[in-house]
Amino acid sequence: MVKKSKIKRKTLFLCEECGLGYVDRETAQMCEDWCRKTATCSLEITKKAVYKPNLSALES
């Protein structure tokens, strides 16, 4: 399920699989569905992302 979050005073919808953020719930849901189905990211979907998580923080 897509997560709604406030980041830098903007409301974004986050894909719970990869963490990318979108301005609309529909695109975030498409991203999450794609990620779960294929275990990869779609370039067509991710080019619409407005937020990318700090991946180095996830590695620790």
N, C-alpha and C positions, 0 to 999 in steps of 0.2 A: 504494500500500500504506500502510495506517495506520501511523503512527509512535508507538511507546511512549516516553513521556518522564516524568521526575520533575520536577514543578514545585511549589515550596513544600512539599516533603516528601510530596507525593501523586503516585501513579502515575496518569497520564492518557494517553488515546489521542487523538492529534491527526490531524485531517484534513490531508493534505498539500497540498490545494488552497487552502483558506481559512485554515488554522491554528487553527480552533476546537478546543477540548479537551473530551473527554467522559470519564465515569468508566468506560464500558464500550466494548469494541472494536466491538461490533455497531452501536451508534449512530454511532460515528466512521466506520465503513465505509459506513453509509447516507449520511452527510453527504458523504463523499468521492465516492461513486458519483453522488449528485445533482449535486454541483458539476461533476464532469467531464462529465456528460450535458447539463446545461443552462447551464453557465457562470454560474449564479446560486446563491444560498443559499435553502434551504427554511425558512420560518418555523416550520413544525411540527418540523423537526429542530433548528434552531439554538436554539430555546427550551430545549432540554435541555443546552446547552453550559454547562460550569462554568468554562471558561477562554476568554478572548478575548485575542488577541495585541495588543501595542501597535502599532497601525497606523502611527503617526508614525515609528517606528523603521524601518519597511519602505520609507518614501518616500524616504529619503536615498540 
